[in-house]
């Protein structure tokens, strides 16, 4: 994995004054659970909807999108999102890739950010929720874009986990109980 030293598009670094705002709205059909509408909007007077595509694959999950800067991006999890049969969502890591050069697939481009649910620090008092870690590796990517799209990815992951809980309730509960036996699970294991 590499991180670009120069802007992907030859542009300028973003400053706090010119960082845009983001809004996200997802509506699911209550009977089927299928997506009715999904809108990620890049704020400002000329709002532009960003279309996202979440894929729950056999060995990893992804969220693809083309950002307002015109580049293709993709969040990728290090493994399949699951909470059954020993798999734990809270140990997932995510990386955000951007397409660069003549290669259209972001997965073969540059890594511009990464995320994990736990920063690895244990509070000596044993209280408090472990901190998530988000590292924006490139000063040329909009941090608001990184955060907004990460939230979209996490939202889809929760939907995936809820569906898994409905399909395999006993296995889901067994994994949750096992997770709660260690420090990280006691403090932060999410209940679907």
C-alpha angles and dihedrals in degrees: 000000000000136000119217115248092198130038113284090229099031090253132136129275116267118248128202090256095060101040111121129225125242136210129189131196125178123181121188128192103251093214100047102022089227123138113267096177137350124185129176106184127198103218131234135079092301099047116191123197115230113213114218130194119202118196124189100201134181097262106015142007126236142191113202125191143150110235127217088261087068096245125125114240133185132191110209128190119218091235141003115298106248143136102195136088094019098314114130125198092203092067093056122120123202131201127195114217129189127202113248136187117345094336111101096190110087091208088071093045131073129312108234102172142007136198140192132179093234128040092207095247117128116205106235091220091057093232132106131053117283113254124248116231125221119177119189102203098187127058088204098065118084107251089208089057090051093051095042095050092043088056090051090051092049091048091054090046090056090051088051091051093048090052090048091051091053091048097043109020097161095047091046092052092047091053091047092051091048092048092052090061092075132060098257094046093047092053105038117006105138120228113221 
